[in-house]
Amino acid sequence: MKYLSRPEEMVLLTIHRLDEEAYGMNIRNQVSELTGKYWSIGSIYVPLDRLEQKGFVQSHLANPTPERGGKSKRYYKLTEAGMKELKEIKKIYSAFWEGLPDLSI
Amino acid sequence: MRKKSHIPFLERIILHFLINHRHPETIMSDYDEGFQNVLKEKGFFRSRIWLLTQIFSCIPPFVKNSFYWSSIMFRNYMKTALRNVQRHRAFSIINVSGLTIGIACFILIMLYVQFEFSYDNFHEKRDRIFRIYMHWESLTYMSSNYYAVTAAPMAPALKEEFPEVVKAVRIKNDDESLISYGEKSFYETGIFADEDFVDIFSFDFLSGDINSALTEPNSIIISDKIASKYFNDEEPLGKILKYNENIDLIVKGVLADIPENSHLKFEYIISFLTLDKTLNRTIDRWGSQSYYTYIELNEDCDYKEFEKKLPGFMGNYKGDSNGTMTFLLQPLYDIHLRSYFNFDPAETSDIKYIYMFSIVAFVIMIIACINYMNLSTAQGIKRTAEIGIRKVVGACRKQLISQFMGETFMLTIIAGATAVCSVYLILPYFNSFIGKELMLNISANISNVIWIFCIILFVAVVSGSYSSLFLSSFTPIKVIKGKLKSGSSHHRFRSILVIFQFCITIFLIGGTTIVYKQMKYIKNKDMGFDREHILVVPVEDSLVKKSYNSIKNELSNNHNIIEISSSGSLPYNFTNRNIAQFEREDGQFSQLPYFGGYIDSNFINLFGLRLTEGRDFSLNIPEDISKGFIVSELLVEQMGWEAPLGKLVRIDNIEGEVIGVIRNFHHYSLHHEIKPVVMRYIKRNSWIQYISVKIRPENIEDSIELISNTIAQYSLNHPFSYFFMDDAFNDLYKSDQKLGKIFRIFTLLAILISCLGLFGLVSFIAEQKRKEIGIRKALGASAAKLISILSVEFLKYAVIAGLIALPAAYYIMNSWLKNFTYRIEPGIEIFVFSAGLGVLISMMTVGYKSIMSAVSNPVDSLRDE
């Protein structure tokens, strides 16, 4: 299987974490916060699109809201495959970390 | 309130443009939200900065998306294009060389046109400078009644009368005057001009005071060219030049050499006051029209309005009683291309020729484009597999079109670059050929680069559009199954292109043939006088004129010299028009205009003019010399004389008899009609303008040397100059001959290009039909039959094209022939000839390939499958 890139992994995780609230702006804020780095809106959409193409996430339009100038949000949700992929990632990383001393010491 | 919190319009557009996403609206709404948040929390200013950072961060992915991927595709296109070029090397060479020739021709002709249009453009006040010309209703001279000349008092009077006239200058041409400095003397050509000259025209002043240079009599401004000739490295300012051996002129200024594209051509300017004060010419007569008047008008003065005031003004001044002269204004920039006046100071061109050449240039380029279209579509059919695969893996039509256009563009760029290089190489020859100094200056002139690039772009678009549209229209399924046949609509289009090409070729052949025939007709036409082996010495030196008799005696002794004569005109330039009284049959006198000249008793014999009645001037009969007249047959006819001999003629207070009648001869170029001619005896040696010497065709060099030495004995440091009668005569048709030459060359090139295309096309067809031909041959078809399969179609095209092109050629060339009073009648044979030639050339091109494929062994074409 093909591995995801770091940004893709991060975005995938963020969508999972945000659950119902996962739409572009939110995802970006969350990612920025967690990584402590600046993410432009456009740069979030690159991994998002790829994830969608690979079938790990699905998107749908919500009803328009007034604070977005009457435009609707596009919400993202993990698919089955996305869920499986996350588990896989977790499994792999924990396998790699297994038995290693904590780096912060 | 909410409205204000939105992303401003401009930024919204930019973002929209930069975002490359399937759902741009989604992202835009994210931006909206982000923007609002920042606006709420951090205020207006910070929100703007936020927006800007967002925009900038979008740029790198945008660049990557739009250029990186397309450059990957581009590399693929390049690779296929280059492979294609390599695989069909001959085709590509034919294609590129056709385009190269086409573009090179176009650039050359455009340079020429550009040069012609650049005449007098260097004058700063060019839009405000006008020349006064004259329409003399009742006087037609040399088939025009417009005159470039006016009277001398015109300029000052205009300046005084009208406030609109800022400056005015009179110019008098001064041909062939002897200018000497110490030992050095040369004949130079210059002008006399008023002091306003330097203000009106912007010739470059190298040294001297521009404002005072022409204000005093006996001042001269010289060109840099003659300054270095006379003074070498000495400072010319303040030096004294001798003018015609008796007048001292002070050099007051030096001009940079007169630009090639000035209609005024001169090497020196002498102050106008010199004419008045030193040479004692009367310059206040309104009746004598021999000066050019140029005026500079106010900036806000409409010259058409001003023109209307002229008749009234003339009435006041001149008291012009008969009112047949009208004075008009001609803008400076019209002088070179749009004047058909008598006595124009310089050789002018004609806007018609410019149009004609532009059309030829354009046509040649179109031929080259058609070649490309034909060849690339024909050849492109071989690439159907590639096109099909591309389509199957997802190329859209737009991409295919841009691929083929790109290929065309690449080849056109190569062709264009080659063309520019070859223009550089050819230009010196082209210049000496047409007698101009054209320059292709790419580094200095950015507009040249732009228009050459435009040409290349144009050629690429025209020649690439059809093949790319056509090739990209294939349906992949048909293509890959191999069901594609060149559709009939495509076939029809291609035949139209070929016919069009044939049309142009045949038209050009026809046109060139007619020009050539007319030129030959002129060369060989019996002008009524001889012009072979006659050497003419134009005489300016008064000493030579005085001692003509001694010169004649000395030269006559030499056996190389057959005859020698002195005269005021030569047979081809009896251009002095006058009016005289001739006695009618009923004894009354009537007036008749005639062209006159002074000749001596050897003239008629020397030039082979034939007397039909009466006798030549005889030195033994004093009346002949003082008041004898020899008239031409036309005059006899116009007067209705039955017995012309002894009829009285009154010219300039002299009454004399007609003593002889000569056969009509062309006393000017064939552009003009023959008019009555009257010859008188050259009574005074000072009237001599030319000494003509008929020499034996052997030892021409010796004869020239002898004549030169003999005349030099009698001349004080006058340079010896001479010309041959036939050369001078040919000069009369210089511009026509130039036209003919240029026409010939470009016709040749056009034919060459279309042959290239034809050759390419026929070899393509031959290759496509290789198997068919092989099978036919194996089954017993004869070679002749096979050749006809390949060439009969082209023959058909050529015939159709001939039928279209020849009437057009007839019509257009006839209107050119109308410029000549004496001309050939283009008969059917010329057209048959040019059509035949066109067909022959195309058949030869087609024939080679068809014969080659017809005689080839069928085994070669059939063995592999």
Chai-1 contact restraints between the chains, C-beta under 6 A:
chainA,res_idxA,chainB,res_idxB,connection_type,confidence,min_distance_angstrom,max_distance_angstrom,comment,restraint_id
A,G24,B,D30,contact,1.0,0.0,6.0,A-B,restraint_1
A,M25,B,D30,contact,1.0,0.0,6.0,A-B,restraint_2
A,M25,B,E33,contact,1.0,0.0,6.0,A-B,restraint_3
A,M25,B,G34,contact,1.0,0.0,6.0,A-B,restraint_4
A,S40,B,Q54,contact,1.0,0.0,6.0,A-B,restraint_5
A,S40,B,S57,contact,1.0,0.0,6.0,A-B,restraint_6
A,I41,B,D30,contact,1.0,0.0,6.0,A-B,restraint_7
A,I41,B,Y31,contact,1.0,0.0,6.0,A-B,restraint_8
A,G42,B,C58,contact,1.0,0.0,6.0,A-B,restraint_9
A,R68,B,S29,contact,1.0,0.0,6.0,A-B,restraint_10
A,R68,B,D32,contact,1.0,0.0,6.0,A-B,restraint_11
A,R68,B,E33,contact,1.0,0.0,6.0,A-B,restraint_12
A,G69,B,H6,contact,1.0,0.0,6.0,A-B,restraint_13
A,G69,B,D32,contact,1.0,0.0,6.0,A-B,restraint_14
A,K71,B,S29,contact,1.0,0.0,6.0,A-B,restraint_15
A,R74,B,T26,contact,1.0,0.0,6.0,A-B,restraint_16
